[in-house]
Amino acid sequence: MLLHELIARVSVVSSNVSPDTEVTAVTDDNRKVTQGCLFVCIAGNHFDGHDAAAAALQAGAAAVVTERALGLSAEIRVENTRAAYALLCAAWFGNPADSLTLIGVTGTNGKTTSCFLMYDLLTRMGVRCGLLGTVKNCIAGEDVPATLTTPDAFELHGLFRRMADAGCTHCLMEASSQALAQRRLEGVRFRAAIFTNLTQDHLDYHGSFEQYMLAKRMLFLQSDLAVVNADDPAAEKMVQGVSCPVVRFSAQSQTTDYYAQNAQMHPASVSYTLVGKTQRGEVCFSVPGGFSVYNSMGAIVCLLELGFSFDTLLQCVSQFGNVPGRMEIVPTDTPYTVVIDYAHTPDALENVLRSLRAITTGRIFAVFGCGGDRDRTKRPIMGGIAAANADVVIVTSDNPRTEDPEAILDDIMAGINHPAAAVYRICDRRKAIAEAMRMAGAGDVILLAGKGQETYQIIGREKHHLDEREVVADVLAKV
């Protein structure tokens, strides 16, 4: 591909490279530099690509893209190399996102469920579509492993290309705060974007709640429609100053564009009446918990606003199954119930525990930990929430990564001061699950929180196989 074709949408500050230069590849990884490639210099937390620019040219790169003048023989300077890289990747794959109706979902919790539901609804209605998210990526029914909630720019546009080539017309995708802050979605235009909620998470990366919120808000600056949960305190800040139309939904107020009436919580589902404009219909969604009212309402409202049939949507919602790792009930054939949920933030843990309390006749066991090398401030908060909302708390390991697992447990235990809960500390997650199952009786519910769909545990820098479903089965097999 010729350079001028690649940089057509990139704002170039200066260049000493011929626009007719042939480019054979695009990369931001100095280890992947090949003859004739375009190397984009990105300054990361641990490595600055600018330091490898000269070596990249010596290794055969056709040119380097930089944010500052380096005085090199083949140098293209731009204002932001992260943004430029995203645009270059899009161009490399022929700007495939332009041919897709993109629907993005952002927020702390609920992104995965919202995207899975919309993917399921559209597929049931005969729409060929793609899915990009935490659990997995899908292209017209074909599963593709996911490594990040929002893929890096090269992988992202490669997936868009595959979707377009497979005949997909729509794509549902989770938009993480890190991806937005890192400009991975630069130049991507969304037909609609949903805001689910905003609570504490990723402060280790963003530094403050305000910066976290502003990162999320970026999605609505590149969308043609905003669909927002008006009950969340951050809702109005999220869409303040955006140029696109804003549609609001609520489970607490009847003054919004759409609202829920008569919400009912059931052991395996939620039901409510959805009211909006001239429409009114009954919704039954097979994921329990009050948060499921919001997740399902946001998805339905978004597709309604894009022109899909109200009656057809409600019919398809009632046929939805579940989302892996989201209030997932593990088959046990025991008097007690085991539930797996990805809840790894204070708000998510509290929501899940409160939802379980409404449908549990016995005790609630909360088995959870917190990730290492991540926001430490939420650890004691989550400890306090678990103790206040569960009858038995077992603090254990999540993904300790490079931190001392016991030190992480110390942080969690510091927030536990609720006298009513029985609290145990078992660092080994397998042993923690086994102990909960040993203690559980008729009517009890064991919540395994934090891992969700993950089938591994990160210790140090290595992934070790750990599938909680298998752990539960192994424990039962030994009984």
N, C-alpha and C positions, 0 to 999 in steps of 0.2 A: 504494500500500500504506500502511496506517495504521502510525504509529510504534510502537504497542504490539505489533503483529504482528512488526515487525522486531527489536525489542529483547527479545523474550520470553526468549531464552536468554542475554542479556547481563546481567552483574552491574553494576547502575547505582549509583554512589555518591551522586549527587544530580542533579536535573533541574528546570528551570523551564519545560519544554516540555510542552504538552498531549499525552497519550498518543494522542489521536485526530487528531493532526496528519497530514495527507496528505503522504507522501514520494514523490517522483517518480523518484529515482535515488539510488545510493550511490557515493561516490567518496572516494579519499584523495589525489587529484591536484587541487590548487587551480586548475590550468588547465582542468579539466573541470567546474567548478562550474556548475550550471544552476539555473533557477528551480525551487524546491521540493525540491532535492536535500538529502541528508544528507552533510555534509562531515566526514570523520574526520581529526583532526589527528595525524599521526605524525611523530615526531622522527627524521629520517634522518641520515646522515653529513654531508650537505652542505646540508640544508634541514630546518627544523622547521615542520611544518604549523601549529603553534600560532600562528606569526607571521602566518599568512594567515587566521586564523579570523574576525577582524572584517571583513576584505575579502570573505570568502566570504558572510557574512550580508548585506553591502551588495549583493552580486551576485545575491542572491535565494535563497540556501540557506535551507531550512526550519529547520535547526538545525545546530550543530556538536557533534562528540563530542571531548572533551578529556581529558587526564590531570591537568590542574591547573585550578583555578578562574581564569577569565579575566574574570569580571564582565560577561559578554555577555548580551544579551536572550534568546537561545535557545541554551542550553548544556546538554549532557548530559555529566556527568563520570563516567569509569570509571577503574579501576585501571590498565589496560593497553590503549591504543588499538589496538595491533597485534592483540591477541587479540580485541578487540571488533570490529574491522574484518572479521576472518575469520568471526565468528559472524553479523555483519550481512549479509555477502555470501551466506553459506549460506541465511539466511532470505529474502533477496531472490529467490533462485532456488527457494525452496520446500523447502529442506533435502534436495536430491536424494541426497546421500550416504547418507541413512538407508535408502534402498531398494536400495543396492548392497552386495555382499560385497566389501569392500576388502582387498587384500593389499598391504602396503607392504614395500619392500626398502631397507635402509640399509647403509652401509659405505663404505669408500674406493673399492674396486674391485669390479666384478662386478655392480653394480646393474642396468645395462642388459641384460647377457646373461641374468641371472636373470628379469627381467621379460619380455623377448622370448620366452624359452623357455616360461614359464608361459602367456603369451598364446597362443603357438602350440599348446601342449598342450590348453588349454581349448577353443580354436577347433576343433581336430581332434576333440575329444570332443563337439562340438555345442553348446558353451556360448557364448552371445552375450556378448561382453565388451569392455571398453575398456582402453587402455594409455596411460599418461602417463610420459614419460621424456625422456632427453637427446637421443636420435636423432629421435624423432617421437612424436606422440600418435596414437592410433587409436581409432575409435569403430565397433565392429561391422564391421571390415574397411575403413573409410574412413580414409585418412591425413589427419592434421591437423598442420600445421607446429608444431614446438616451439621456444620461445624460451628457456626456462629448464628445468633438470632437473625442478624442481617449480614449476609456474606460480604467479603471485601469486594471492591469495585470490579476487579477482573472476573471473579467467579460470578458475581451478580449479573453482569451483562452477558456472560456466557450462558447463564441459566435463562435469561430473557430470550437469548437467541434460540435456545433449544425449545422454549415455549412457543415462540413465533413459528419456528419450523414445524412444530408438531400441530399447528393449527389452533393454538390457544388464542382466545380473544380477550380473556380476563386473567388478572393475576392478583391474588391476595397476599399481602406481605406484612410481617411485623417490622416496625421501624424502631430500632433501639436508640436510646439516647447517645450511646457511643458512636454509632454509625452516623447519626445526624451531625454530631459535633465534629466528627472526623471527615465530614463532607463526602462520605461514600455514596450518598444519594444525589450528589450535585448533578443538576441538569435533568433529573427524572421528574416528570410531571404526573401528578396523581389526579385521577378523576374524582376521587373522594378520599377523605381521611377521617378516621374515628379516634376520638379521645376517650379512653376508658376511665382513668383515675390517676392520681398522683400522690404517692406516699414515699417515705424515705427508702432510697436504694442508690447504689453506685456513687455515694458521696466520696468514696475513696478516689474515684476518677474525676468527678466534676468539681469537687472541692466545697460546694455549697448547694443547698436545696434550690436556691435561685438559679444557679447555673444549670442545674439538672433540669429545671422547668424550662428554661430558655432553649435548651437543646431539644427538648420534646416539641416545643412550639415551632421549631424550624419546619416541621413537616407541613404545617398549615400555610406556610408562606409559599409552598410549591404545590398547592392543591386547588382544585376547582370547586370543592365543596367540603365543608367541615361539619362533622356530625359529633356532637359533644354531650357527655354526661353532665347535665346541668347541676346535678346534686353534689358534684365534687367541688370543694372550695377553690380549686385552681382553674375551674372551667373558663371563667371569663378572662383571666390572665392569659390562658392558653390561646385564645382567639382574638385578643385585643390587637386592633390595628391590622388584622388580616383583610385582604381584599376580596376573598371569596365569600359566597353566601354561607351562613351558619344555621344549622338545624339543631335544635336542642331537644333532649329527651330526659324524662325524670320518672322516678318511682315515688317521689315525695310531694310533687307539686302538679297541679292541673293547669298551670299557666304556660307550659312549654308547648312546643310544636307537637310532640308526642308524649304520652304518659301512660303509666301502668296503674290499673285499678285492681283491687281485690287480690293482691298477690298472696299466694298460698304456698307454704313450704311443705314438701312431702319427703318421705325417706329417700326416694330415688329421683326426684324431679322437682320442678317449680311450675306453677301455673299462674296466669294473670290475664286480665283483659287489657289489650293494647288499644289505646284510643289516640287518634291523630287525624286532624283535618276532617274529612268526611268519612273516615274509616273507623271501624270498631270490630275487634275480633278476639277470639280466645287463643292464648298461646300456652302450649304445654312443652316444656323443654326438659330433657332427661338428664340434666346435671344438677344435683341438689345444691342448695345454698342461696342466700339472698343475693350474693354477687352474680349469680346466674341470671337473675332478672335483668341486671344491667348489661351483661355480656350478650345475652340473646336480643335484648331490645336494641342495642347499638347496631348489631348485625342486620336485624330485620329492617330497622329504620333506614340504614344506609342503602340497602338494596331496593327498598320502596322508593327512595328518592332518585334512584337511578332508573326507575321505570318498570320494575318487576311487579308482578301481580300480587296484591295483598292476600287474596284467598289462597293462591298457590304457595306463597311463602309460608303461611301459617300451617298449611297441610304438610309441607316438607319439613318444617321445624319439628313437628310431632314424630317424624320418622328418624330423627337424628339419634345416633348411638351415644358415643362418649369420646373424650379426648384422652389419649394416653397420659397418665400421670396427673390428671386433673380430677380430683374426687373419684379416683379409680378404685372400685371395690375388687379386692383380690379374692378369688374363689378359695374357700377354706373348708366348707362343710363343718363348721364349728358353731357353738352357741354364741360366740362373739364375732365381730366384724373387723376386718382389716382394710383400711383405706390408705391409699397412696396419693399424696398431693405435693405439687412442686413448691408449695408455700415456703418462700425463703426470705420474705420481708416481714417486718412487724405487722403491717396491715393485713397481708395475706394470711399469716398465721392466725391472727385474731378472727378474721372473717371465717376461715375454715372451722376453727374451734367453736365459734358461736353457731355456725350452721349445723355442726354435728350435735351440739347441745340440744337444739330444737327437735332432733329426731332420735336421740339416744335415751333408752330407758335405764341403762346401767351407768357404769363409769366411763370416762373418756381418758385414754392413755395418750399422751403426747410424746412421741419419740422424735427428737430433732437435734440438729446442731447448726453451726454457722460456718460458712466458707472461710478458708484461710486466705490471706493476701487480699482481703476485701474490707469493706467498711466495718471497722471495729465498734463504732458507736452504737450500731443496732443490736449488738450481741446481748448486753444486759436488758435492753428493751424487750427483746424476744423472750428472754428468760422470764421476765416479769409477766408478760402476756400469757405464756404457757402456764405458769403457776396460777394465774388468776382465772384461767378458763378451762383447765383440765383438772381431773382428780388425781391422776398419777403422771408425773413428768419424769421422763428418762432423757437426760442430756447426753448426747453422744457426738460422734464425729460426722461431719458432712464431707466436704472436700478440703482437708487441711492444707493442701498444697505445701508451700515451703515453711509454714508456721508449725510450731510445736502444738500438736493436737490438744495436749493437756492445758496449755496456756489459753487456747480458744475456749475450752470448757470453763476455765477460771473466769473469763470475761462474761460468759453466759450466766454462770452461777452468781455472779456479783449482783445481778438484777432480780434474783429470786428471793423474795421475802414474804411470800403469801403463806400463812400458817395452815391453810386448809388442804393444800396439795401435798401428796407424798412425793418426795423428790429423790431420784437416784442418779448417779453419775457412772456411766459405763462407756468408756472411750471407744471400745470396739463395737462398730455398728451392728455386726452380725449378732454379737452377744446381747446387745441392747434389745434388738428385735426379739430374740429368743426369750429373754427375760420377760418382756411385755406379754408375749404369748403364753408364757408359763403362768403369769399372774391373772390373766384375763378370764372372766367368767361369763355366764349367760347375760346377754343384753349389753355387754361392754363393747366399746369401739376403740380400736387401736389406730391412731393416726401416725403414719410414717411420713414426716414432713421434710421437705427440702430437696429430695432427689428427684421426685417425679418420674419423668420418662428416662432419666439417666440410668445407664446400665454399667456404670463404672464409678470408681472413687479415685480422686486425684491425690496422691500422697507424694510429696516432693514435687518432681516435675513429670512423674509417670502416672499413667492411667492403669488402675487395677480393676479387673472385672468384679462388679458387684451389682447384681440385679435383685432388688428387694423382693420381687415375686418369687425368684428362685430360693432366696433365703427363707421366705415363709414356707414354701413347699418342703424344703429340707428339714425345717424344724418339725413340721407335721409328720414327715416320714419317720422321724426318730421317736415319735410319741408312742 
